Amino acid sequence: MQNRNILWVGCMVILLAFGKKAAAQDHLIGPTLSYQFQKGSIIKTGAYFAFPFIGDNILRADATANFTWTQKKFAVIPEAALTYYPQSYVLTPFVRAEVTPYTFTPKVGASLATLLDIDFGYGFSIKDKKDYRPMKGFAVSLRFSIPLNYRLNM
């Protein structure tokens, strides 16, 4: 009985992910929390604003603070990001660009209804942070976004 329930839930998730578009909304705003690995572990927290952009596309702007402990030193690094979701399906690909005072990181990823994102990219060094190794190289992130004004249209 339990295996049948798991199969049923799995089928529903697949149908929702690939068969139904998310309902359009004026905008989404809320906090975000993420983990990134790029030459060390980084915890990011901040806020985002997402809005429809030319049809079913979504454009999202983030402002975050990156908390890192690398080379036995703690640092807080500000970051701005822009994300483009080319469609508003429950499971959708996206492209993202993040910039700090030290690194520019273009990324690609997949999103579950813009609530849970996973992305991969490469950070290019803009300038070195004093007393730190250059913050550049391969990056992978897992991001949780909590929309404070989400409404479900059924």
Stockholm file with secondary structure:
# STOCKHOLM 1.0

chainA/1-154         MQNRNILWVGCMVILLAFGKKAAAQDHLIGPTLSYQFQKGSIIKTGAYFAFPFIGDNILRADATANFTWTQKKFAVIPEAALTYYPQSYVLTPFVRAEVTPYTFTPKVGASLATLLDIDFGYGFSIKDKKDYRPMKGFAVSLRFSIPLNYRLNM
#=GR chainA/1-154 SS CHHHHHHHHHHHHHHHHHHCBCCCCSCEEEEEEEEEESSSEEEEEEEEEEEECSTTCEEEEEEEEEEEEETTEEEEEEEEEEEEESSCBSEEEEEEEEECSSEEEEEEEEEETTTEEEEEEEEEESSCCTTSCCCCEEEEEEEEECCTTCCCCC
#=GC SS_cons         CHHHHHHHHHHHHHHHHHHCBCCCCSCEEEEEEEEEESSSEEEEEEEEEEEECSTTCEEEEEEEEEEEEETTEEEEEEEEEEEEESSCBSEEEEEEEEECSSEEEEEEEEEETTTEEEEEEEEEESSCCTTSCCCCEEEEEEEEECCTTCCCCC
//
